[in-house]
Amino acid sequence: MTNRYTVHFYGSYLLYAVSLFLACLMVLQSNRVREIQVELRELRQWTSLVCGDRKESSADSSRCGISDSHRHTQWNGIRGKREISRNGRRRQRRTGRSAFLHLVPLSSHSYDEDDYTLVKWALGLSRLGEGLQVSGEKVTVVTEGTYFIYSQVLYKDTTWTMGHVIKKRLRGMETILMKCIQSMPSNITVAQNTCFTAGVHYLEPGSTLELSIPRKSAGLVLKPQSTFLGMFRI
């Protein structure tokens, strides 16, 4: 029985990892599609400059109202704009990469009066720059943008259902960004299940995020490979 649940746990973990990889791949692919669209627009601009006839002679080129030298100047201007645009995208990608973190559990605290448990985090992998700040149970967003957020918690509890929510707080308002719910076995010897969730959300500057388990004294496995929280700017 124990081996069967162990295989189920690692199989679920592998499925979650593959899902996360595919989501990242889709984001990279969409960025490449946008770059191709920009290059196609530039190609149409160049085509309009040569009047749709690449075999015309220099003598005939005046019928377009554009001399060869002027046409060359315009094309160089287009190429210059493209280089500026590409450099801007590179800087944006570098900034995006700097706003990345992967958190591992340090401890948990039960708020019995409100019937929930919070996890206190420590840095696992990070490249924060100025985009994100971590303090105890909260992550503060400094640089606004669209972020990919992922989380997983390993529960060891006989409560019939367990789960967690990712909450955002901004200017006194609380918003639930994501939820994860998992049923649990009643036998404590095999009552271990993970719950993984991920999504893309726009985060404003000054907003704070926290992972909350709506159970007091929740049974959690606080190990880096089983319970974690992460995010990066797209």
N, CA and C of each residue as an Amber inpcrd file, in Angstrom:
protein
   702
   0.8350000  -1.2100000   0.0000000   0.0000000   0.0000000   0.0000000
   0.8690000   1.2590000   0.0000000   1.9270000   1.2400000   0.8530000
   2.8120000   2.4090000   0.9240000   3.5160000   2.6510000  -0.3980000
   3.9640000   1.5750000  -1.0640000   4.6440000   1.7270000  -2.3510000
   3.7170000   2.3120000  -3.3890000   2.4440000   1.9030000  -3.3440000
   1.4990000   2.4210000  -4.3390000   1.3160000   3.9240000  -4.1900000
   1.2060000   4.4010000  -2.9450000   1.0440000   5.8320000  -2.7410000
   2.3290000   6.5890000  -3.0440000   3.4760000   5.9410000  -2.8120000
   4.7510000   6.5900000  -3.1580000   4.8580000   6.7900000  -4.6600000
   4.4840000   5.7620000  -5.4290000   4.5030000   5.8820000  -6.8930000
   3.5280000   6.9570000  -7.3470000   2.3470000   7.0000000  -6.7090000
   1.3590000   8.0240000  -7.0690000   1.8900000   9.4220000  -6.7910000
   2.5930000   9.5950000  -5.6530000   3.1320000  10.9090000  -5.3010000
   4.1640000  11.3790000  -6.3180000   5.1380000  10.5140000  -6.6320000
   6.1810000  10.9200000  -7.5700000   5.6320000  11.0680000  -8.9770000
   4.6230000  10.2610000  -9.3350000   4.0040000  10.4360000 -10.6500000
   3.3080000  11.7770000 -10.7530000   2.6100000  12.1900000  -9.6900000
   1.9410000  13.4890000  -9.6850000   2.9630000  14.6140000  -9.7350000
   4.0590000  14.4510000  -9.0020000   5.1000000  15.4880000  -8.9910000
   5.6970000  15.6640000 -10.3840000   5.9340000  14.5440000 -11.0870000
   6.4790000  14.6140000 -12.4440000   5.4970000  15.2850000 -13.3860000
   4.1980000  14.9820000 -13.2270000   3.1810000  15.6060000 -14.0740000
   3.1370000  17.1050000 -13.8530000   3.2450000  17.5370000 -12.5990000
   3.2470000  18.9660000 -12.3130000   4.4740000  19.6420000 -12.9250000
   5.6210000  18.9980000 -12.8320000   6.8480000  19.5710000 -13.3920000
   6.7470000  19.7120000 -14.9060000   6.1740000  18.7020000 -15.5750000
   5.9970000  18.7730000 -17.0280000   5.0290000  19.8860000 -17.3940000
   3.9440000  20.0500000 -16.6150000   2.9790000  21.1140000 -16.8770000
   3.6310000  22.4770000 -16.7530000   4.4790000  22.6510000 -15.7420000
   5.1840000  23.9180000 -15.5660000   6.1230000  24.1850000 -16.7280000
   6.8360000  23.1620000 -17.1930000   7.7450000  23.3240000 -18.3270000
   6.9840000  23.7200000 -19.5840000   5.8360000  23.0850000 -19.8370000
   5.0520000  23.4060000 -21.0290000   4.5210000  24.8290000 -20.9710000
   4.1210000  25.2850000 -19.7830000   3.6320000  26.6540000 -19.6530000
   4.7370000  27.6520000 -19.9760000   5.9430000  27.3980000 -19.4720000
   7.0800000  28.2830000 -19.7810000   7.3950000  28.2630000 -21.2720000
   7.3010000  27.0940000 -21.8900000   7.5740000  26.9750000 -23.3180000
   6.5770000  27.7730000 -24.1370000   5.2980000  27.7650000 -23.7130000
   4.2780000  28.5350000 -24.4200000   4.5550000  30.0280000 -24.3300000
   5.0310000  30.4840000 -23.1750000   5.3570000  31.9040000 -23.0170000
   6.4920000  32.2970000 -23.9550000   7.5490000  31.4870000 -24.0210000
   8.6750000  31.7750000 -24.9130000   8.2400000  31.7550000 -26.3700000
   7.3560000  30.8210000 -26.7280000   6.8870000  30.7290000 -28.1080000
   6.0810000  31.9570000 -28.4920000   5.2330000  32.4550000 -27.5710000
   4.4390000  33.6440000 -27.8770000   5.3350000  34.8540000 -28.0880000
   6.4370000  34.9570000 -27.3280000   7.3810000  36.0630000 -27.5330000
   8.0240000  35.9820000 -28.9110000   8.3710000  34.7730000 -29.3650000
   8.9710000  34.5980000 -30.6850000   7.9850000  34.9530000 -31.7870000
   6.7030000  34.6080000 -31.5970000   5.6730000  34.9460000 -32.5860000
   5.5500000  36.4520000 -32.7230000   5.5990000  37.1800000 -31.5900000
   5.5230000  38.6370000 -31.6560000   6.7130000  39.2160000 -32.4110000
   7.9030000  38.6460000 -32.2150000   9.0760000  39.1310000 -32.9460000
   8.9210000  38.9030000 -34.4460000   8.3880000  37.7560000 -34.8350000
   8.1730000  37.4660000 -36.2560000   7.1600000  38.4360000 -36.8500000
   6.1000000  38.7690000 -36.1020000   5.1050000  39.7170000 -36.5920000
   5.7250000  41.0870000 -36.8380000   6.6210000  41.5140000 -35.9440000
   7.3000000  42.8050000 -36.1300000   8.1580000  42.7730000 -37.3890000
   8.8840000  41.6810000 -37.6080000   9.7280000  41.5720000 -38.7940000
   8.8970000  41.5580000 -40.0740000   7.7280000  40.9530000 -40.0530000
   6.8560000  40.9480000 -41.2320000   6.3590000  42.3550000 -41.5520000
   6.0340000  43.1280000 -40.5230000   5.6090000  44.5100000 -40.7680000
   6.7370000  45.3190000 -41.4000000   7.9590000  45.0950000 -40.9030000
   9.0960000  45.8060000 -41.4820000   9.3330000  45.3810000 -42.9260000
   9.1280000  44.1190000 -43.2220000   9.2870000  43.6360000 -44.5910000
   8.2610000  44.2730000 -45.5170000   7.0290000  44.4410000 -45.0490000
   6.0110000  45.1040000 -45.8710000   6.3820000  46.5620000 -46.1230000
   6.9820000  47.2130000 -45.1070000   7.4170000  48.5940000 -45.3130000
   8.4910000  48.6670000 -46.3990000   9.4310000  47.7380000 -46.3560000
  10.4840000  47.7100000 -47.3680000   9.9070000  47.4170000 -48.7430000
   8.9580000  46.5190000 -48.8210000   8.3310000  46.1930000 -50.0980000
   7.6400000  47.4100000 -50.6900000   6.9860000  48.2000000 -49.8400000
   6.3280000  49.4040000 -50.3430000   7.3430000  50.4120000 -50.8690000
   8.5560000  50.4100000 -50.3080000   9.5760000  51.3450000 -50.7750000
  10.0630000  51.0020000 -52.1800000  10.1220000  49.7410000 -52.5040000
  10.5900000  49.3540000 -53.8410000   9.4330000  49.2250000 -54.8200000
   8.2500000  49.6680000 -54.4290000   7.0760000  49.7280000 -55.3070000
   6.6710000  48.3610000 -55.8330000   7.0030000  47.3440000 -55.1310000
   6.5740000  46.0080000 -55.5140000   7.2960000  45.4400000 -56.7090000
   8.3670000  46.0900000 -57.2520000   9.0780000  45.6050000 -58.4370000
  10.5660000  45.6290000 -58.1450000  11.1340000  44.4820000 -57.8130000
  12.5540000  44.4090000 -57.4610000  13.4540000  44.4370000 -58.6890000
  12.9110000  44.2670000 -59.9380000  13.7340000  44.2000000 -61.1390000
  13.7720000  45.5240000 -61.9010000  13.1580000  46.5430000 -61.3260000
  13.1350000  47.8010000 -62.0510000  14.5330000  48.3860000 -62.1470000
  14.7910000  49.1160000 -63.2070000  16.0930000  49.7520000 -63.4050000
  16.1660000  51.0340000 -62.6050000  17.3830000  51.5700000 -62.5180000
  17.5620000  52.8220000 -61.7930000  16.8020000  53.9470000 -62.4700000
  16.7360000  53.8800000 -63.8150000  16.0240000  54.9240000 -64.5400000
  14.5430000  54.8810000 -64.2530000  13.9970000  53.6660000 -64.0780000
  12.5670000  53.5280000 -63.8320000  12.2040000  53.7850000 -62.3870000
  13.2060000  53.7750000 -61.5070000  12.8840000  53.8980000 -60.0900000
  12.3040000  55.2590000 -59.7550000  12.5590000  56.2720000 -60.6240000
  12.0430000  57.6010000 -60.3370000  10.5330000  57.6620000 -60.4470000
   9.9280000  56.6730000 -61.1470000   8.4740000  56.7000000 -61.3070000
   7.7740000  56.4600000 -59.9620000   8.4840000  55.9030000 -59.0060000
   7.9040000  55.6980000 -57.6840000   7.9560000  56.9700000 -56.8630000
   8.6650000  57.9570000 -57.3600000   8.8110000  59.1860000 -56.6060000
   9.8610000  59.0950000 -55.5200000  10.6780000  58.0310000 -55.5510000
  11.7050000  57.8260000 -54.5320000  13.0040000  57.4900000 -55.2320000
  14.0210000  58.2690000 -55.0020000  15.3160000  57.9650000 -55.5890000
  15.9680000  56.8290000 -54.8300000  16.9940000  56.2120000 -55.4810000
  17.6880000  55.1020000 -54.8370000  18.3200000  55.5280000 -53.5180000
  18.9340000  56.7270000 -53.5160000  19.6040000  57.1740000 -52.2960000
  18.5930000  57.4210000 -51.1770000  17.4380000  58.0190000 -51.5580000
  16.4190000  58.2830000 -50.5420000  15.8250000  56.9810000 -50.0210000
  15.6340000  56.0230000 -50.9600000  15.0960000  54.7220000 -50.5730000
  16.0570000  54.0160000 -49.6160000  17.3550000  54.1320000 -49.9060000
  18.3700000  53.5190000 -49.0520000  18.3320000  54.1460000 -47.6600000
  18.1660000  55.4740000 -47.6170000  18.1160000  56.1750000 -46.3360000
  16.9260000  55.7290000 -45.5080000  15.7600000  55.5890000 -46.1850000
  14.5700000  55.1570000 -45.4620000  14.7320000  53.7480000 -44.9220000
  15.3450000  52.8750000 -45.7360000  15.5280000  51.4910000 -45.2780000
  16.4740000  51.4330000 -44.0840000  17.5400000  52.2640000 -44.1150000
  18.4500000  52.3080000 -42.9780000  17.7350000  52.8020000 -41.7240000
  16.7950000  53.7490000 -41.9350000  16.0120000  54.2280000 -40.7960000
  15.1480000  53.1380000 -40.2040000  14.5430000  52.3250000 -41.0670000
  13.7230000  51.2080000 -40.5900000  14.5750000  50.2190000 -39.8220000
  15.7720000  49.9190000 -40.3910000  16.6540000  48.9630000 -39.7130000
  17.0960000  49.5020000 -38.3580000  17.3420000  50.8300000 -38.3090000
  17.7430000  51.4240000 -37.0390000  16.6570000  51.3100000 -35.9900000
  15.3920000  51.5500000 -36.4130000  14.2780000  51.4050000 -35.4770000
  14.1550000  49.9680000 -34.9990000  14.4100000  49.0310000 -35.9290000
  14.3110000  47.6240000 -35.5450000  15.3680000  47.2710000 -34.5040000
  16.6020000  47.8020000 -34.6980000  17.6560000  47.5170000 -33.7300000
  17.3220000  48.1090000 -32.3660000  16.7550000  49.3330000 -32.3680000
  16.3620000  49.9510000 -31.1010000  15.2910000  49.1190000 -30.4190000
  14.3190000  48.6590000 -31.2390000  13.2440000  47.8320000 -30.6870000
  13.7820000  46.5330000 -30.1070000  14.7250000  45.9160000 -30.8490000
  15.2970000  44.6610000 -30.3520000  16.0810000  44.8770000 -29.0750000
  16.8550000  45.9750000 -29.0220000  17.6180000  46.2550000 -27.8120000
  16.6960000  46.4890000 -26.6260000  15.5650000  47.1850000 -26.9090000
  14.5910000  47.4000000 -25.8410000  14.0070000  46.1040000 -25.3380000
  13.7190000  45.1810000 -26.2810000  13.1730000  43.8850000 -25.8690000
  14.2010000  43.0920000 -25.0750000  15.4970000  43.2070000 -25.4910000
  16.5390000  42.5000000 -24.7350000  16.6320000  43.0400000 -23.3120000
  16.5710000  44.3900000 -23.1740000  16.6210000  44.9740000 -21.8370000
  15.4250000  44.5430000 -21.0130000  14.2460000  44.4810000 -21.6800000
  13.0450000  44.0590000 -20.9760000  13.1640000  42.6150000 -20.5220000
  13.7380000  41.7500000 -21.3900000  13.9040000  40.3560000 -21.0070000
  14.8930000  40.2220000 -19.8550000  15.9690000  41.0520000 -19.8790000
  16.9270000  40.9970000 -18.7770000  16.2730000  41.4310000 -17.4750000
  15.4410000  42.4970000 -17.5540000  14.7310000  42.9490000 -16.3670000
  13.7780000  41.8840000 -15.8730000  13.0830000  41.2280000 -16.8270000
  12.1500000  40.1740000 -16.4540000  12.8520000  39.0250000 -15.7760000
  14.0290000  38.6500000 -16.2870000  14.7580000  37.5460000 -15.6800000
  15.2250000  37.8970000 -14.2770000  15.4880000  39.2070000 -14.0240000
  15.9640000  39.5880000 -12.7070000  14.8630000  39.4610000 -11.6660000
  13.5950000  39.5750000 -12.0800000  12.4740000  39.4510000 -11.1570000
  12.0300000  37.9990000 -11.1130000  12.7940000  37.1780000 -10.4250000
  12.5030000  35.7550000 -10.3250000  12.8360000  35.2710000  -8.9250000
  11.9780000  34.4030000  -8.3760000  12.3080000  33.7930000  -7.0960000
  11.6420000  32.4270000  -6.9680000  12.2870000  31.5840000  -6.2020000
  11.7520000  30.2780000  -5.8310000  11.9540000  30.1400000  -4.3340000
  10.8560000  30.0120000  -3.6030000  10.9020000  30.0100000  -2.1480000
  10.7200000  28.6040000  -1.5940000  11.4130000  28.3290000  -0.5050000
  11.2970000  27.0430000   0.1880000  10.8070000  27.3190000   1.6100000
  10.1230000  26.3480000   2.2170000   9.5140000  26.6000000   3.5300000
  10.5460000  26.6660000   4.6500000  10.3470000  27.6270000   5.5290000
  11.2010000  27.7660000   6.7060000  10.4720000  27.2780000   7.9590000
   9.1990000  27.6750000   8.0910000   8.3710000  27.2520000   9.2180000
   6.9170000  27.5690000   8.8790000   6.0120000  27.1660000   9.7380000
   4.5950000  27.4880000   9.5610000   4.0400000  28.0040000  10.8790000
   3.0000000  28.8260000  10.7770000   2.3750000  29.3920000  11.9710000
   0.8680000  29.2670000  11.8420000   0.2400000  28.7230000  12.8800000
  -1.2070000  28.5210000  12.8820000  -1.8990000  29.6840000  13.5890000
  -2.8540000  30.2990000  12.9090000  -3.6890000  31.3460000  13.4910000
  -5.0210000  30.6970000  13.8680000  -5.0660000  30.1540000  15.0850000
  -6.2130000  29.3420000  15.4860000  -7.5080000  30.1460000  15.5340000
  -7.4210000  31.4200000  15.9350000  -8.6420000  32.2190000  16.0560000
  -9.2960000  32.4710000  14.7000000  -8.5040000  32.4840000  13.6380000
  -9.0450000  32.7070000  12.2940000  -9.0600000  31.4370000  11.4490000
  -8.6220000  30.3260000  12.0170000  -8.6780000  29.0120000  11.3630000
  -7.8940000  28.9820000  10.0470000  -6.6320000  29.3910000  10.0980000
  -5.7740000  29.2460000   8.9210000  -4.3160000  29.1490000   9.3480000
  -3.4960000  28.6760000   8.4180000  -2.0650000  28.4910000   8.6530000
  -1.2850000  29.1910000   7.5490000  -0.2220000  29.8850000   7.9160000
   0.6500000  30.5460000   6.9460000   2.0350000  29.9120000   6.9840000
   2.6950000  29.9400000   5.8390000   4.0540000  29.4090000   5.7240000
   5.0420000  30.5700000   5.6840000   6.0870000  30.4800000   6.4860000
   7.1740000  31.4580000   6.4340000   8.2270000  30.9350000   5.4750000
   8.6810000  31.8040000   4.5610000   9.5220000  31.3650000   3.4450000
  10.9690000  31.8130000   3.5950000  11.8350000  31.0280000   2.9710000
  13.2480000  31.3820000   2.8190000  13.5950000  31.2960000   1.3390000
  14.6040000  32.0430000   0.9260000  14.9990000  32.0370000  -0.4770000
  15.6470000  30.7090000  -0.8510000  15.1500000  30.1140000  -1.9260000
  15.7870000  28.9370000  -2.4940000  16.6620000  29.3630000  -3.6530000
  16.0350000  29.6580000  -4.7830000  16.7050000  30.2420000  -5.9420000
  16.0940000  31.6070000  -6.1880000  16.9170000  32.5760000  -6.5620000
  16.3610000  33.9120000  -6.7740000  17.2910000  34.7510000  -7.6210000
  16.6910000  35.7040000  -8.2950000  17.3910000  36.7920000  -8.9660000
  16.4380000  37.9690000  -8.8590000  16.4180000  38.5790000  -7.6750000
  15.3560000  39.5180000  -7.3540000  15.5200000  40.8730000  -8.0330000
  16.7440000  41.3870000  -8.1150000  16.9030000  42.7380000  -8.6100000
  16.1000000  43.6780000  -7.7210000  15.3030000  44.5430000  -8.3430000
  14.4350000  45.4360000  -7.5870000  12.9680000  45.0770000  -7.7930000
  12.7120000  43.9510000  -8.4450000  11.3320000  43.6280000  -8.8130000
  10.5060000  43.0310000  -7.7070000  11.1150000  42.2240000  -6.8330000
  10.3900000  41.4940000  -5.7990000  11.1460000  41.5620000  -4.4780000
  10.3940000  41.5780000  -3.3940000  10.9850000  41.5730000  -2.0600000
  10.2830000  40.5190000  -1.2160000  11.0560000  39.7770000  -0.4240000
  10.5170000  38.7020000   0.4080000  10.7550000  39.0330000   1.8720000
   9.7080000  38.8720000   2.6790000   9.8240000  39.1050000   4.1130000
   8.8810000  38.1580000   4.8410000   9.4500000  37.1300000   5.4590000
   8.6430000  36.2130000   6.2450000   7.6260000  35.4520000   5.4160000
   6.3500000  35.7490000   5.6380000   5.2590000  35.0490000   4.9760000
   4.7960000  35.7410000   3.7030000   5.3720000  36.8990000   3.3740000
   4.8530000  37.7120000   2.2800000   5.9080000  37.9810000   1.2130000
   5.4060000  38.1520000  -0.0240000   6.2170000  38.6040000  -1.1530000
   5.6450000  39.9440000  -1.6040000   6.4780000  40.9670000  -1.6630000
   6.0380000  42.2970000  -2.0830000   6.5180000  42.5700000  -3.5000000
   5.5980000  43.0360000  -4.3430000   5.9010000  43.3460000  -5.7370000
   6.3170000  44.8080000  -5.8370000   7.5130000  45.0570000  -6.3370000
   8.0030000  46.4130000  -6.5470000   7.7950000  46.8310000  -7.9950000
   8.1300000  45.9500000  -8.9230000   7.9850000  46.2330000 -10.3510000
   6.7130000  45.5860000 -10.8740000   5.7940000  46.3950000 -11.3820000
   4.5410000  45.8510000 -11.9070000   4.8020000  45.0440000 -13.1730000
   3.8660000  44.1820000 -13.4920000   3.9970000  43.3870000 -14.7030000
   3.1720000  42.1230000 -14.6160000   3.2710000  41.3170000 -15.6720000
   2.5870000  40.0310000 -15.7260000   3.5340000  38.9550000 -15.2160000
   3.0860000  38.2130000 -14.2350000   3.9230000  37.2180000 -13.5680000
   3.3200000  35.8200000 -13.6840000   4.1940000  34.8470000 -13.8550000
   3.8020000  33.4390000 -13.7570000   4.0530000  32.9970000 -12.3180000
   2.9990000  32.5290000 -11.6530000   3.0670000  32.1490000 -10.2420000
   2.7860000  30.6570000 -10.1200000   3.5620000  29.9660000  -9.3170000
   3.3280000  28.5380000  -9.0910000   3.5340000  28.2090000  -7.6140000
   2.8450000  27.1690000  -7.1470000   2.9630000  26.7840000  -5.7420000
   2.6140000  25.3120000  -5.5780000   3.2020000  24.7060000  -4.5620000
   2.8820000  23.3230000  -4.2050000   3.0400000  23.1450000  -2.7030000
   2.1310000  22.3770000  -2.1250000   2.1960000  22.0420000  -0.7020000
   1.9710000  20.5370000  -0.5650000   2.8060000  19.8940000   0.2430000
   2.6140000  18.4800000   0.5720000   1.9450000  18.4020000   1.9420000
   0.7470000  17.8170000   1.9600000  -0.0310000  17.7070000   3.1870000
   0.1300000  16.3170000   3.7900000   0.2260000  16.2920000   5.1140000
   0.1940000  15.0400000   5.8620000  -0.8570000  15.2180000   6.9440000
  -2.0980000  14.9300000   6.5530000  -3.2410000  15.2680000   7.3920000
  -4.3950000  14.3430000   7.0370000  -5.1750000  13.9550000   8.0380000
  -6.3240000  13.0770000   7.7860000  -7.6210000  13.8470000   7.5890000
  -7.5540000  15.1890000   7.6240000  -8.7470000  15.9670000   7.2880000
  -9.1860000  15.6090000   5.8770000 -10.4910000  15.4320000   5.6780000
 -10.9880000  14.8390000   4.4250000 -10.5830000  15.6190000   3.1810000
 -10.3590000  16.9190000   3.3280000  -9.8670000  17.7000000   2.1870000
  -8.9240000  18.7890000   2.6920000  -7.8580000  19.0010000   1.9370000
  -6.8810000  20.0320000   2.2730000  -6.6240000  20.8790000   1.0270000
  -6.0010000  22.0180000   1.2360000  -5.7060000  22.8850000   0.1010000
  -5.1300000  24.2120000   0.5500000  -4.8190000  25.0520000  -0.4180000
  -4.2730000  26.3680000  -0.1060000  -4.7300000  27.3870000  -1.1400000
  -4.5930000  28.6480000  -0.8000000  -4.9510000  29.7450000  -1.7000000
  -3.7740000  30.7130000  -1.7800000  -3.6370000  31.3500000  -2.9380000
  -2.6700000  32.4360000  -3.1250000  -3.4530000  33.7390000  -3.0800000
  -3.1580000  34.5690000  -2.0850000  -3.8880000  35.8190000  -1.8930000
  -3.0200000  37.0140000  -2.2810000  -3.6900000  38.0170000  -2.8670000
  -3.0290000  39.2900000  -3.1630000  -3.7070000  40.3860000  -2.3600000
  -2.9100000  41.2230000  -1.7250000  -3.4400000  42.3760000  -1.0000000
  -2.8620000  43.6500000  -1.6090000  -3.7580000  44.6040000  -1.8630000
  -3.3520000  45.8840000  -2.4530000  -4.2870000  46.9680000  -1.9430000
  -3.6990000  47.9510000  -1.2840000  -4.4430000  49.0960000  -0.7550000
  -5.6610000  48.6530000   0.0580000  -5.4500000  47.6800000   0.9380000
  -6.5070000  47.2380000   1.8320000  -7.4920000  46.2490000   1.2440000
  -7.3770000  45.9530000  -0.0400000  -8.2810000  45.0040000  -0.6860000
  -7.5880000  43.6590000  -0.8600000  -8.3330000  42.5800000  -0.5910000
  -7.7940000  41.2260000  -0.7040000  -8.4330000  40.5000000  -1.8820000
  -7.6020000  39.8720000  -2.7080000  -8.0690000  39.1200000  -3.8750000
  -7.4460000  37.7340000  -3.8550000  -8.2660000  36.7090000  -4.0860000
  -7.7530000  35.3470000  -4.1990000  -7.3850000  35.0950000  -5.6580000
  -6.1090000  34.8860000  -5.9250000  -5.6400000  34.6630000  -7.2900000
  -5.8030000  33.2120000  -7.7250000  -5.4880000  32.2660000  -6.8330000
  -5.5280000  30.8470000  -7.1870000  -5.9350000  30.0160000  -5.9760000
  -6.5630000  28.8770000  -6.2700000  -6.9340000  27.9140000  -5.2310000
  -6.4520000  26.5250000  -5.6320000  -6.1770000  25.7040000  -4.6210000
  -5.8090000  24.3100000  -4.8650000  -6.4490000  23.4550000  -3.7780000
  -7.2090000  22.4240000  -4.1840000  -7.9160000  21.5550000  -3.2430000
  -7.5480000  20.1080000  -3.5330000  -7.3060000  19.3350000  -2.4670000
  -6.9050000  17.9390000  -2.6070000  -7.6000000  17.0960000  -1.5400000
  -8.1850000  15.9750000  -1.9540000  -8.7840000  15.0470000  -0.9930000
  -7.6810000  14.2480000  -0.3070000  -7.9570000  13.8310000   0.9330000
  -6.9450000  13.1580000   1.7410000  -7.4540000  11.8070000   2.2330000
  -6.5630000  10.8010000   2.3170000  -6.9370000   9.5050000   2.9010000
  -7.1970000   9.6470000   4.4020000  -8.0270000   8.7720000   4.9350000
  -8.3410000   8.8130000   6.3650000  -7.3020000   8.0830000   7.2060000
  -6.4630000   7.2710000   6.5680000  -5.4280000   6.5200000   7.2790000
  -4.1650000   7.3710000   7.3820000  -3.7340000   7.6740000   8.5900000
  -2.6080000   8.5810000   8.7930000  -1.3120000   8.0400000   8.2040000
  -1.1760000   6.7240000   8.0930000   0.0660000   6.1450000   7.5630000
   0.2450000   6.4300000   6.0730000  -0.8440000   6.6980000   5.3720000
  -0.7570000   6.9830000   3.9320000  -1.3570000   8.3440000   3.5900000
  -1.6450000   9.1500000   4.6020000  -2.3170000  10.4360000   4.3740000
  -1.3240000  11.5000000   3.9360000  -0.7530000  11.3310000   2.7540000
   0.1450000  12.3210000   2.1730000  -0.2670000  12.5810000   0.7290000
  -0.5630000  13.8310000   0.4410000  -0.9300000  14.2280000  -0.9160000
  -0.3870000  15.6210000  -1.1990000   0.0570000  15.8370000  -2.4200000
   0.4890000  17.1730000  -2.8290000  -0.6500000  17.8890000  -3.5330000
  -0.5830000  19.2030000  -3.4960000  -1.5310000  20.0390000  -4.2370000
  -0.7210000  21.1230000  -4.9460000  -0.7850000  21.1280000  -6.2770000
   0.0060000  22.0560000  -7.0940000  -0.9360000  22.9300000  -7.9080000
  -0.6110000  24.2100000  -8.0030000  -1.3850000  25.1150000  -8.8460000
  -0.4480000  26.1550000  -9.4470000  -0.8240000  26.6840000 -10.6070000
  -0.0070000  27.7030000 -11.2820000  -0.9120000  28.5530000 -12.1550000
  -0.4810000  29.7710000 -12.4310000  -1.2720000  30.6570000 -13.2730000
  -0.5160000  31.9370000 -13.5870000  -1.0750000  32.7190000 -14.5070000
  -0.4890000  33.9900000 -14.9350000  -1.3880000  35.1220000 -14.4500000
  -0.7900000  36.1080000 -13.7860000  -1.5630000  37.2110000 -13.2180000
  -0.7840000  38.5160000 -13.3580000  -1.5430000  39.6080000 -13.5210000
  -0.9320000  40.9400000 -13.5280000  -0.8510000  41.4360000 -12.0900000
   0.3280000  41.8970000 -11.6870000   0.5530000  42.3510000 -10.3200000
   0.9700000  43.8150000 -10.3160000   0.2690000  44.6050000  -9.5240000
   0.5550000  46.0210000  -9.4200000   1.6840000  46.2720000  -8.4210000
   2.4000000  47.3990000  -8.5640000   3.4500000  47.7160000  -7.5840000
   2.8370000  47.9610000  -6.2100000   3.4840000  47.4480000  -5.1950000
   2.9750000  47.6000000  -3.8400000   2.0800000  46.4710000  -3.3780000
   1.6850000  45.5820000  -4.2800000   0.8420000  44.4550000  -3.8770000
   1.6880000  43.3980000  -3.1710000   1.0600000  42.6730000  -2.2440000
   1.7380000  41.6100000  -1.5050000   1.0160000  40.2880000  -1.7310000
   1.7830000  39.2020000  -1.7590000   1.2370000  37.8640000  -1.9570000
   1.5730000  36.9930000  -0.7550000   0.6630000  36.0530000  -0.4500000
   0.9300000  35.0710000   0.5900000   0.2090000  33.7730000   0.2660000
   0.7810000  32.6830000   0.7360000   0.1640000  31.3620000   0.5930000
  -0.4890000  31.0090000   1.9230000  -1.7990000  30.7860000   1.8830000
  -2.5630000  30.5370000   3.0980000  -3.2750000  29.1920000   3.0130000
  -3.1930000  28.4050000   4.0910000  -3.9270000  27.1370000   4.1850000
  -5.1190000  27.3620000   5.1080000  -6.3490000  27.2540000   4.6100000
  -7.5290000  27.5390000   5.4400000  -7.8410000  26.4260000   6.4340000
  -6.8720000  26.0560000   7.2350000  -7.0050000  25.0760000   8.3110000
  -6.0380000  25.4870000   9.4270000  -6.5130000  25.4960000  10.6470000
  -5.5900000  25.7380000  11.7570000  -4.8130000  24.4580000  12.0470000
  -3.5750000  24.6380000  12.4540000  -2.6850000  23.5070000  12.7670000
  -2.6500000  22.4890000  11.6350000  -2.5520000  22.9770000  10.4060000
  -2.5300000  22.0900000   9.2380000  -1.2770000  21.2270000   9.2490000
  -1.4410000  19.9570000   8.8900000  -0.3040000  19.0560000   8.8150000
   0.4260000  19.2160000   7.4970000   1.6240000  19.8080000   7.5380000
   2.3910000  20.1040000   6.3310000   3.7490000  19.4120000   6.3950000
   4.2710000  19.0750000   5.2290000   5.6410000  18.5680000   5.1180000
   6.5020000  19.7220000   4.6120000   7.2960000  20.2990000   5.4850000
   8.0680000  21.5010000   5.1550000   9.4560000  21.1180000   4.6630000
   9.4860000  20.5370000   3.4840000  10.7430000  20.1820000   2.8350000
  10.8230000  20.8910000   1.4850000  12.0320000  21.3260000   1.0780000
  12.1620000  22.1200000  -0.1560000  11.6500000  21.4240000  -1.4050000
  11.7890000  20.1010000  -1.4920000  11.3800000  19.3990000  -2.7020000
   9.8840000  19.0980000  -2.7370000   9.1720000  19.3610000  -1.6320000
   7.7550000  19.0140000  -1.5830000   6.8340000  20.2120000  -1.4040000
   7.3030000  21.2560000  -0.7510000   6.4980000  22.4600000  -0.5260000
   7.3090000  23.6700000  -0.9750000   6.7290000  24.4680000  -1.8760000
   7.4710000  25.6110000  -2.4090000   6.5080000  26.6170000  -3.0250000
   7.0320000  27.8110000  -3.2670000   6.2950000  28.9070000  -3.9050000
   7.2700000  29.6600000  -4.7920000   6.8420000  30.0040000  -6.0020000
   7.7380000  30.7140000  -6.9090000   6.9870000  31.6050000  -7.8700000
   7.7060000  32.5160000  -8.4750000   7.1130000  33.4110000  -9.4710000
   8.2290000  34.0660000 -10.2840000   7.8900000  34.4320000 -11.5270000
   8.8230000  35.1930000 -12.3560000   8.0270000  36.0490000 -13.3270000
   8.6230000  37.1700000 -13.7070000   7.9380000  38.1050000 -14.5990000
   8.0980000  37.6580000 -16.0360000   6.9990000  37.6750000 -16.7600000
   6.9990000  37.2450000 -18.1590000   7.4360000  38.4040000 -19.0490000
